[in-house]
């Protein structure tokens, strides 16, 4: 049964939003990198907006090549330093102070509403149909509920601030100009994770472990899995992308099947070890680079440097916990 709100609809909405940001950038004559920055965000928005249509009309092989070429062009623009920040008109200080005094803590309500409504919609709207069609796609229930919650929060924010959705678009552009290319890094790394899985990287990791480690040494296997999860997460920027590769390469063949370890603590603590790598890498841009940019820190890597003191001891604790709890 088709749904009124599906993943395709969410992609179209994101594509329209990002293309709107590209148009605002293109209209900013004072922007030092106006054309290249607009092209970067235009390509990103077009991938969301036209990806499914390109597959349907051109076929998967050609559509995938076109999207791949667009991604490489985006990487070239970012790598060449052709992204820049435009001119953003700030409202007078007195006006902003008056608005802050009027709104008070109510300003946080729209942001807090998003997770609350996402959970509520996921539970309450599951299986709800209108005119013979499901309201939310059951295959992507949480994402559809999240999109609906964001729209509700945006509507409330506009009513609270007495502003328009266009102002929200302008503020989105200001944030993206501050963050830069790091805003698209999670999507790029997710695609890279899929490439590693399709390339059977886990089997290559398994072969390397056989070369350098003794399959009978439990402690070394635990160390290899935990440290490998942390290191691969540092490369991938995401523990979820590292997990299938390292679990298929070390945890499943050597710890679970070879040493008869309990799968539950192995995979759970393995993910926690991966999160230790998240604390120590700029590739996890949404955690480590974006906050530094938004806070306008002079040292973009200050967050990472601060987190090292937590990540290393936590990784050692995870190794000990896996070695103790996985074997009975």
Buried (B, 14 or more C-beta within 10 A) or exposed (E): EEBBBBBBBBBBBBBEBBBBBBBBBBEBEEBEBBEBBBBBBBBBBBBBBBBBEBBEEEEEEEBBEBBEEBBEEBBEBBEEEBBBBBEEEEEEEEEEEEBEEEBEEEBEBBEEBBEEBBEEBBEEBEEEEEEEEBBBBEEBBEBBBBBBBBBBBBEBBBEBBEBEEEBBBBEBBBBBBBBBBBBBBBEBBBEBBEEBBEEEBBEEBBEEBEEEBEBEEBEBBBBBBBBBBBBBBBBBBBBEBBBBBBBBBBBBBBBBEBBEBBBEBBBBBBBBBBBBBBBBBBBBBBBBBBBBBEEEEEEEEBBBEEBEEEBBEBBBBBBEBBBEBBBE
